[in-house]
Amino acid sequence: MKDGLITNHLLTLYNIFGNSTTTILFFKLEESYWSLLKTFLVGLNRLPDAVHGLEHGEINTVDIPLNQEVVKRLRIRWE
């Protein structure tokens, strides 16, 4: 996985769409990717406790686990 590329794409999306990016990402991505998404958003300080405005209700992001493999890589990269 190219962590730097993912980070740059996320920053670009936030620069264009602002905080709505979070809702858009959780809407468009399959639930199986939410753990990866959460890990990057926590690292970028962009993750709210809950994501609102989705068809199937609110997502409580506290219940989504962090991907520990990605956490380790991001800690090394962002030191």
C-alpha positions in Angstrom: 0.0 0.0 0.0 1.3 3.5 -0.8 0.7 5.4 2.4 2.0 8.7 1.0 -0.2 8.6 -2.0 -3.3 7.8 0.0 -2.4 10.7 2.4 -1.9 13.1 -0.5 -5.2 12.1 -2.1 -7.1 12.5 1.2 -5.6 16.0 1.8 -6.6 17.0 -1.7 -10.1 15.8 -1.1 -10.3 17.8 2.1 -8.9 20.9 0.4 -11.7 20.6 -2.2 -14.7 19.4 -0.3 -13.9 20.3 3.3 -15.4 18.3 6.2 -18.0 16.8 3.8 -15.1 14.6 2.6 -15.6 12.3 5.6 -19.2 11.7 4.8 -18.5 11.1 1.1 -15.7 8.6 1.9 -17.8 6.5 4.3 -20.7 6.6 1.8 -18.6 5.5 -1.2 -16.3 3.0 0.4 -17.4 -0.6 1.3 -17.5 -1.2 5.0 -14.6 -3.6 4.8 -12.3 -0.6 4.1 -13.6 1.6 7.0 -10.8 0.4 9.3 -8.1 1.5 6.8 -9.9 4.8 6.3 -10.3 5.5 10.0 -6.6 4.9 10.5 -5.6 7.5 8.0 -8.3 10.0 9.1 -7.1 9.7 12.8 -3.6 10.3 11.6 -4.7 13.4 9.8 -6.9 14.5 12.7 -10.0 14.5 10.5 -12.2 11.8 12.1 -15.3 12.8 14.0 -16.9 10.5 16.6 -19.8 10.0 14.3 -20.5 10.4 10.6 -24.0 11.8 9.8 -25.9 12.2 6.6 -25.8 8.7 5.3 -28.8 6.7 4.0 -28.4 3.9 6.5 -28.1 6.2 9.5 -25.2 7.4 11.6 -21.8 5.6 11.8 -20.3 5.6 15.2 -16.6 5.7 14.3 -15.5 4.8 17.8 -16.7 1.2 17.0 -14.4 0.9 14.0 -11.0 -0.6 14.9 -7.8 0.9 13.8 -5.6 -1.1 11.3 -2.5 -1.7 13.5 -0.3 -2.6 10.5 -1.0 0.8 8.9 -0.6 2.6 12.3 2.9 1.2 12.6 3.8 2.3 9.0 2.3 5.8 9.5 4.1 6.3 12.8 7.4 5.6 11.1 6.5 7.7 8.1 5.2 10.7 10.0 8.0 10.9 12.7 
